[in-house]
C-alpha cells in the first residue's frame, strides 16, 4: 500500500491554479461530498473586517473537479506548499485522504481538503442574498471574491460541468 498520496483533488481554485508543476492532471470525481460556498475567507478572498466567501466540501452527493498528480522529485516541497496554502492561512480546511475516481477509470487515494464544520470561519449554508453581499465586497491577498467565483464557474464550464447554484451566485454577484 502506498504511504504517500500521489494526487490532490481540486474543486475550486486548485483546479485552475494548483501553484505547482504537476506531471498529470485529470478530470476526477469525489463521491460522498459536494462543493458549497460555506467558508468565510479572511485571508485569500477577504479580511477579518470584511470576509469573503469561499468553497468547501460538505457531506453528501458527489463533486467533480480536477486531480493533479504530485511530482515525485519535489513531493515534500509541494506537500509543504499545499499545507501552507490550504491550512495555514484561513485555517478552516482539514486535510484528509479519500479515494477519487479519475476519468480513465482508475480509483486513486488523493489529498482532499474538507471544510472543518467546527471552525469559527465555517459559514454553512447561507441565504443567497448574504452570499451575494459577501462575494461582492470580499477582497483579500489573492484578489476579489467575485473573480474567484467567476473563475470557478468558467473552469467548471471548460470541463463540461454545471453547478447551477454557483452559476446563480456568480450571475447575481456580478449584476449591477
Backbone as JSON, one array per atom type, in Angstrom:
{
  "sequence": "XXXXXXXXXXXXXXXXXXXXXXXXXXXXXXXXXXXXXXXXXXXXXXXXXXXXXXXXXXXXXXXXXXXXXXXXXXXXXXXXXXXXXXXXXXXXXXXXXXXXXXXXXXXXXXXXXXXXXXXXXXXXXXXXXXXXXXXXXXXXXXXXXXXXXXXXXXXXXXXXXXXXXXXXXXXXXXXX",
  "N": [[0.85, -1.19, 0.0], [0.57, 2.18, -0.84], [2.23, 4.77, 0.86], [2.3, 7.52, 0.68], [0.06, 9.89, -0.47], [-0.49, 10.41, -3.92], [-1.9, 12.22, -5.36], [-3.84, 15.26, -5.59], [-7.0, 16.63, -4.96], [-8.81, 19.01, -6.72], [-11.35, 21.38, -6.43], [-12.09, 23.96, -6.47], [-10.23, 26.85, -6.56], [-7.88, 25.35, -6.75], [-8.27, 23.92, -9.05], [-7.75, 25.6, -11.31], [-5.47, 26.91, -10.58], [-3.11, 25.36, -9.4], [-0.6, 25.9, -8.31], [1.79, 24.6, -8.43], [4.05, 22.67, -10.46], [2.56, 20.17, -12.13], [2.79, 16.76, -13.02], [0.69, 15.47, -14.24], [-2.72, 15.98, -14.96], [-6.09, 15.31, -14.39], [-9.59, 15.01, -15.14], [-11.81, 14.4, -12.41], [-13.74, 12.67, -9.87], [-15.19, 13.0, -6.7], [-16.72, 10.99, -4.46], [-19.49, 11.22, -2.23], [-19.25, 13.77, -1.21], [-19.9, 17.27, -1.64], [-19.48, 20.36, -3.46], [-19.56, 23.59, -1.99], [-20.34, 26.98, -1.19], [-19.29, 27.78, 1.67], [-17.58, 28.79, 3.55], [-16.18, 31.41, 5.38], [-13.88, 33.67, 4.13], [-10.97, 35.02, 5.34], [-8.53, 35.72, 4.54], [-7.43, 34.96, 1.81], [-9.57, 35.78, 0.05], [-10.84, 37.8, 1.35], [-11.03, 39.76, 4.36], [-10.52, 39.85, 7.97], [-12.17, 41.94, 8.85], [-13.83, 42.34, 6.67], [-15.04, 39.79, 5.46], [-14.77, 37.38, 2.78], [-16.31, 34.81, 0.74], [-15.77, 31.46, 0.37], [-15.19, 28.27, -1.27], [-15.95, 25.04, 0.06], [-15.94, 21.56, 0.94], [-18.76, 19.66, 1.59], [-20.59, 17.07, 3.34], [-22.3, 14.57, 1.4], [-23.74, 13.67, -1.75], [-21.87, 14.16, -4.77], [-18.77, 15.35, -6.07], [-17.39, 16.89, -8.85], [-14.29, 17.6, -10.3], [-10.87, 18.51, -10.71], [-8.01, 16.4, -10.67], [-4.72, 16.6, -9.58], [-1.61, 15.21, -10.17], [0.94, 14.7, -7.84], [4.32, 15.81, -7.99], [7.06, 13.54, -8.2], [9.77, 14.21, -7.75], [9.74, 16.56, -6.27], [8.15, 16.23, -4.12], [7.94, 16.55, -1.22], [8.29, 19.34, -0.88], [6.09, 20.3, -2.33], [3.99, 19.23, -0.82], [4.39, 20.68, 1.58], [3.87, 23.24, 0.57], [1.12, 22.96, -0.15], [-0.04, 22.52, 2.38], [0.56, 24.96, 3.61], [-0.88, 26.68, 1.9], [-3.57, 25.71, 1.99], [-4.19, 25.26, 4.68], [-2.68, 26.77, 6.62], [-3.28, 29.55, 6.3], [-6.22, 30.57, 6.0], [-7.13, 28.49, 7.56], [-9.33, 26.79, 7.86], [-9.7, 24.39, 6.68], [-9.52, 20.82, 6.7], [-7.08, 18.44, 6.15], [-7.3, 15.42, 4.44], [-7.28, 12.01, 3.31], [-8.83, 10.62, 0.59], [-10.54, 8.28, -1.57], [-10.55, 8.95, -5.03], [-12.21, 9.14, -8.21], [-10.8, 8.83, -11.26], [-11.0, 10.11, -14.64], [-10.16, 8.15, -16.4], [-10.9, 5.76, -15.36], [-9.44, 4.79, -13.23], [-9.21, 4.43, -9.66], [-7.96, 6.31, -7.15], [-5.99, 7.06, -4.21], [-6.27, 10.25, -2.72], [-5.2, 13.53, -1.7], [-7.45, 15.54, -0.01], [-9.21, 18.47, 0.74], [-11.25, 19.26, 3.26], [-14.06, 21.1, 4.55], [-13.84, 22.32, 7.8], [-16.22, 21.92, 10.01], [-16.42, 22.8, 12.58], [-14.9, 25.02, 12.85], [-14.44, 28.54, 13.43], [-14.72, 30.08, 11.11], [-16.4, 28.69, 9.51], [-19.19, 28.88, 7.57], [-21.45, 27.55, 6.78], [-24.59, 26.82, 5.14], [-25.71, 29.63, 3.54], [-28.19, 32.22, 3.11], [-28.96, 33.2, -0.27], [-28.85, 35.98, -0.74], [-27.17, 36.93, 1.29], [-24.82, 35.56, 0.66], [-24.27, 36.69, -1.88], [-23.78, 39.37, -1.16], [-21.44, 39.09, 0.43], [-19.65, 38.05, -1.5], [-19.58, 40.14, -3.37], [-18.3, 42.18, -1.9], [-15.97, 41.07, -0.88], [-12.44, 41.0, -0.74], [-9.15, 39.99, -0.86], [-5.86, 38.67, -0.09], [-5.32, 37.35, -2.5], [-6.94, 38.55, -4.35], [-10.13, 39.61, -5.73], [-13.24, 38.41, -4.41], [-15.33, 37.99, -6.17], [-13.94, 37.46, -8.59], [-12.87, 34.96, -7.95], [-15.22, 33.38, -7.72], [-16.24, 33.65, -10.35], [-14.09, 32.58, -11.84], [-14.16, 29.94, -10.98], [-16.68, 29.08, -11.98], [-16.18, 29.42, -14.72], [-14.05, 27.57, -15.18], [-15.25, 25.17, -14.47], [-17.17, 25.06, -16.51], [-15.47, 24.78, -18.71], [-14.71, 22.18, -18.31], [-17.0, 20.97, -18.97], [-18.92, 20.92, -17.03], [-21.69, 21.68, -14.9], [-22.78, 23.81, -12.34], [-25.38, 24.79, -10.92], [-26.15, 26.34, -8.67], [-23.79, 27.69, -8.05], [-23.43, 29.08, -10.45], [-25.66, 30.76, -10.37], [-25.04, 32.3, -8.12], [-22.72, 33.62, -9.09], [-23.83, 35.05, -11.26], [-25.67, 36.76, -9.96], [-23.99, 38.14, -8.16], [-22.34, 39.53, -9.9], [-24.05, 41.27, -11.13], [-25.17, 44.67, -11.62]],
  "CA": [[0.0, 0.0, 0.0], [1.34, 3.41, -0.96], [2.14, 5.54, 2.1], [2.15, 8.95, 0.4], [-0.9, 10.12, -1.56], [0.17, 10.95, -5.11], [-2.83, 13.1, -6.05], [-4.61, 16.22, -4.81], [-8.27, 16.91, -5.63], [-9.17, 20.42, -6.8], [-12.77, 21.63, -6.71], [-12.19, 25.42, -6.55], [-9.06, 27.46, -7.18], [-6.87, 24.34, -7.07], [-8.47, 23.45, -10.42], [-7.11, 26.45, -12.31], [-4.22, 27.45, -10.07], [-2.59, 24.46, -8.38], [0.54, 26.52, -7.67], [2.98, 23.77, -8.59], [4.1, 21.96, -11.75], [2.02, 18.83, -11.95], [3.1, 15.93, -14.17], [-0.54, 14.95, -14.85], [-3.98, 16.5, -14.45], [-7.2, 14.54, -14.96], [-10.91, 15.18, -14.53], [-12.0, 13.43, -11.34], [-14.97, 12.78, -9.07], [-15.11, 12.61, -5.29], [-18.03, 10.52, -4.01], [-19.87, 11.44, -0.83], [-19.02, 15.17, -0.83], [-20.29, 18.23, -2.68], [-18.91, 21.7, -3.42], [-20.5, 24.57, -1.46], [-19.79, 28.21, -0.64], [-19.65, 27.57, 3.08], [-16.47, 29.21, 4.4], [-15.8, 32.82, 5.36], [-12.45, 33.85, 3.85], [-10.4, 36.19, 6.0], [-7.17, 35.9, 4.04], [-7.28, 34.96, 0.35], [-10.64, 36.49, -0.67], [-11.48, 38.73, 2.26], [-10.25, 40.13, 5.55], [-11.36, 39.65, 9.17], [-13.16, 43.0, 8.92], [-14.73, 42.22, 5.51], [-14.78, 38.45, 4.91], [-15.35, 36.88, 1.55], [-16.95, 33.51, 0.86], [-15.06, 30.52, -0.5], [-15.72, 26.91, -1.37], [-15.54, 23.91, 0.88], [-16.65, 20.32, 0.64], [-19.69, 19.23, 2.62], [-21.05, 15.7, 3.12], [-23.44, 14.28, 0.55], [-23.64, 13.84, -3.2], [-20.58, 13.92, -5.42], [-18.15, 16.58, -6.58], [-16.49, 16.7, -9.97], [-13.26, 18.63, -10.39], [-9.63, 18.04, -11.33], [-6.99, 15.8, -9.82], [-3.36, 16.88, -10.0], [-0.64, 14.27, -9.6], [2.05, 15.38, -7.18], [5.59, 15.42, -8.62], [7.93, 12.68, -7.39], [11.06, 14.83, -7.4], [9.56, 17.73, -5.41], [6.97, 15.85, -3.35], [7.89, 17.15, 0.12], [8.09, 20.79, -1.02], [4.7, 20.52, -2.77], [3.13, 18.98, 0.35], [4.51, 21.86, 2.47], [3.15, 24.33, -0.1], [-0.32, 22.72, -0.03], [-0.42, 22.74, 3.78], [0.58, 26.41, 3.81], [-1.97, 27.29, 1.13], [-4.91, 25.25, 2.34], [-4.45, 25.15, 6.11], [-2.04, 27.78, 7.46], [-3.8, 30.9, 6.19], [-7.57, 30.65, 6.53], [-7.16, 27.5, 8.64], [-10.65, 26.19, 8.03], [-9.74, 23.1, 5.99], [-8.84, 19.65, 7.25], [-6.51, 17.59, 5.12], [-7.61, 14.01, 4.6], [-7.05, 11.23, 2.09], [-10.06, 9.95, 0.16], [-10.44, 7.77, -2.94], [-11.22, 9.71, -6.1], [-12.39, 8.41, -9.46], [-10.26, 9.56, -12.4], [-11.79, 9.91, -15.86], [-9.7, 6.97, -17.14], [-11.38, 4.58, -14.67], [-8.68, 4.49, -12.02], [-9.59, 4.98, -8.37], [-6.67, 6.55, -6.51], [-6.06, 7.86, -2.99], [-5.96, 11.65, -3.02], [-5.37, 14.55, -0.69], [-8.69, 16.28, -0.16], [-9.34, 19.47, 1.79], [-12.65, 19.33, 3.67], [-14.41, 22.18, 5.46], [-13.93, 21.99, 9.23], [-17.51, 22.5, 10.41], [-16.29, 23.35, 13.94], [-14.06, 26.22, 12.79], [-15.22, 29.79, 13.51], [-14.96, 30.62, 9.78], [-17.37, 27.87, 8.79], [-20.42, 29.65, 7.4], [-22.59, 26.69, 6.48], [-25.43, 27.31, 4.04], [-26.19, 30.99, 3.75], [-29.16, 32.7, 2.13], [-28.3, 33.7, -1.46], [-28.61, 37.42, -0.61], [-26.0, 37.08, 2.15], [-23.67, 35.11, -0.13], [-24.02, 37.7, -2.91], [-23.18, 40.52, -0.49], [-20.07, 38.73, 0.8], [-18.87, 37.91, -2.72], [-19.39, 41.47, -3.96], [-17.42, 43.02, -1.09], [-14.76, 40.38, -0.46], [-11.17, 41.21, -1.43], [-8.09, 39.57, 0.05], [-4.48, 38.57, -0.55], [-5.23, 36.87, -3.88], [-7.84, 39.26, -5.24], [-11.55, 39.78, -5.39], [-14.07, 37.23, -4.22], [-16.08, 37.77, -7.41], [-13.04, 36.78, -9.53], [-12.8, 33.56, -7.52], [-16.47, 32.73, -8.1], [-16.32, 33.6, -11.81], [-13.08, 31.63, -12.32], [-14.65, 28.59, -10.71], [-17.73, 28.8, -12.96], [-15.52, 29.3, -16.03], [-13.29, 26.34, -15.28], [-16.21, 24.06, -14.5], [-17.74, 25.04, -17.87], [-14.45, 24.22, -19.6], [-14.74, 20.74, -18.1], [-18.31, 20.48, -19.35], [-19.68, 20.71, -15.8], [-22.57, 22.76, -14.47], [-23.14, 23.92, -10.93], [-26.4, 25.85, -11.05], [-26.11, 27.25, -7.51], [-22.61, 28.53, -8.22], [-23.72, 29.97, -11.58], [-26.61, 31.78, -9.89], [-24.27, 33.21, -7.25], [-21.87, 34.43, -9.96], [-24.7, 35.98, -12.01], [-26.24, 37.8, -9.07], [-22.91, 38.95, -7.6], [-21.79, 40.39, -10.96], [-25.08, 42.22, -11.58], [-25.01, 46.0, -11.01]],
  "C": [[0.89, 1.25, 0.0], [1.13, 4.27, 0.28], [1.93, 7.02, 1.86], [1.14, 9.14, -0.73], [-0.2, 10.83, -2.72], [-0.7, 11.94, -5.88], [-3.4, 14.11, -5.05], [-5.85, 16.56, -5.63], [-8.58, 18.39, -5.56], [-10.62, 20.59, -7.2], [-13.07, 23.12, -6.79], [-10.94, 25.94, -7.22], [-7.93, 26.47, -7.45], [-7.06, 23.77, -8.47], [-7.65, 24.28, -11.4], [-5.77, 27.02, -11.86], [-3.65, 26.53, -8.99], [-1.37, 25.03, -7.66], [1.81, 25.69, -7.7], [2.9, 23.09, -9.95], [3.66, 20.52, -11.52], [2.32, 17.99, -13.2], [1.86, 15.39, -14.89], [-1.74, 15.58, -14.17], [-5.11, 15.77, -15.16], [-8.52, 15.0, -14.35], [-11.15, 14.06, -13.52], [-13.31, 13.71, -10.6], [-14.69, 12.25, -7.67], [-16.52, 12.24, -4.85], [-18.25, 10.89, -2.56], [-19.71, 12.87, -0.34], [-19.47, 16.07, -1.97], [-19.68, 19.59, -2.4], [-19.97, 22.67, -2.91], [-19.74, 25.82, -1.0], [-20.2, 28.25, 0.83], [-18.57, 28.05, 4.05], [-16.25, 30.72, 4.25], [-14.29, 32.9, 5.12], [-11.97, 35.15, 4.48], [-8.97, 36.45, 5.55], [-7.16, 36.04, 2.52], [-8.31, 35.82, -0.37], [-11.42, 37.43, 0.22], [-10.52, 39.07, 3.38], [-11.11, 39.83, 6.78], [-12.46, 40.7, 9.29], [-14.22, 42.89, 7.81], [-14.5, 40.85, 4.86], [-15.42, 38.24, 3.55], [-15.97, 35.52, 1.82], [-16.27, 32.57, -0.13], [-15.66, 29.12, -0.38], [-15.12, 25.99, -0.32], [-16.27, 22.69, 0.39], [-17.49, 19.94, 1.84], [-20.18, 17.82, 2.31], [-22.27, 15.64, 2.21], [-23.15, 14.5, -0.91], [-22.28, 13.44, -3.74], [-20.07, 15.25, -5.95], [-17.22, 16.21, -7.71], [-15.55, 17.89, -10.04], [-12.06, 18.09, -11.13], [-8.72, 17.43, -10.28], [-5.63, 16.12, -10.43], [-2.44, 15.85, -9.34], [0.52, 15.07, -9.02], [3.37, 14.9, -7.79], [6.44, 14.58, -7.67], [9.15, 13.43, -6.87], [10.93, 16.01, -6.44], [8.41, 17.49, -4.43], [6.87, 16.58, -2.01], [7.65, 18.65, 0.06], [6.66, 21.1, -1.44], [3.74, 20.26, -1.62], [3.18, 20.15, 1.32], [3.75, 23.05, 1.88], [1.64, 24.16, 0.08], [-0.8, 22.95, 1.41], [-0.44, 24.24, 4.07], [-0.63, 27.06, 3.14], [-3.34, 26.96, 1.69], [-5.22, 25.3, 3.84], [-3.91, 26.34, 6.89], [-2.7, 29.15, 7.4], [-5.22, 31.02, 6.74], [-7.81, 29.61, 7.62], [-8.44, 26.73, 8.81], [-10.78, 24.84, 7.31], [-9.02, 22.04, 6.81], [-8.33, 18.83, 6.08], [-6.84, 16.14, 5.44], [-7.24, 13.31, 3.29], [-8.33, 10.46, 1.81], [-9.83, 9.35, -1.23], [-11.18, 8.7, -3.9], [-11.24, 8.86, -7.36], [-11.88, 9.28, -10.59], [-11.06, 9.21, -13.65], [-11.35, 8.7, -16.68], [-10.08, 5.66, -16.43], [-10.6, 4.21, -13.41], [-9.34, 5.12, -10.79], [-8.29, 5.08, -7.58], [-6.87, 7.3, -5.2], [-5.58, 9.27, -3.29], [-6.06, 12.5, -1.77], [-6.64, 15.31, -1.01], [-8.79, 17.24, 1.02], [-10.82, 19.7, 2.06], [-12.86, 20.52, 4.6], [-14.51, 21.65, 6.88], [-15.18, 22.68, 9.77], [-17.5, 23.03, 11.84], [-15.5, 24.65, 13.96], [-14.93, 27.48, 12.8], [-15.5, 30.41, 12.15], [-15.91, 29.76, 8.95], [-18.7, 28.61, 8.76], [-21.65, 28.77, 7.24], [-23.35, 27.23, 5.28], [-26.0, 28.67, 4.39], [-27.3, 31.32, 2.76], [-28.41, 33.33, 0.95], [-27.98, 35.2, -1.35], [-27.37, 37.7, 0.24], [-24.74, 36.68, 1.39], [-23.29, 36.13, -1.18], [-23.32, 38.91, -2.3], [-21.72, 40.25, -0.12], [-19.17, 38.67, -0.43], [-18.59, 39.27, -3.35], [-18.34, 42.28, -3.22], [-16.07, 42.39, -0.78], [-13.56, 40.67, -1.36], [-10.07, 40.88, -0.44], [-6.75, 39.48, -0.64], [-4.36, 38.12, -2.01], [-6.27, 37.5, -4.81], [-9.28, 39.27, -4.78], [-12.26, 38.44, -5.27], [-14.86, 36.93, -5.49], [-15.21, 37.08, -8.46], [-12.95, 35.29, -9.22], [-14.05, 32.8, -7.96], [-16.54, 32.58, -9.62], [-15.3, 32.63, -12.41], [-13.54, 30.19, -12.1], [-15.72, 28.19, -11.73], [-17.11, 28.56, -14.34], [-14.8, 27.96, -16.18], [-14.18, 25.1, -15.21], [-16.82, 23.93, -15.89], [-16.75, 24.44, -18.86], [-14.36, 22.7, -19.47], [-16.07, 20.12, -18.52], [-19.22, 20.24, -18.16], [-20.53, 21.93, -15.49], [-22.77, 22.67, -12.97], [-24.1, 25.09, -10.87], [-26.37, 26.84, -9.88], [-24.92, 28.2, -7.63], [-22.82, 29.52, -9.36], [-24.66, 31.1, -11.17], [-25.9, 32.78, -8.99], [-23.4, 34.14, -8.1], [-22.7, 35.47, -10.71], [-25.19, 37.12, -11.14], [-25.16, 38.69, -8.49], [-22.33, 39.93, -8.62], [-22.78, 41.45, -11.43], [-24.88, 43.57, -10.88], [-25.98, 46.24, -9.86]]
}
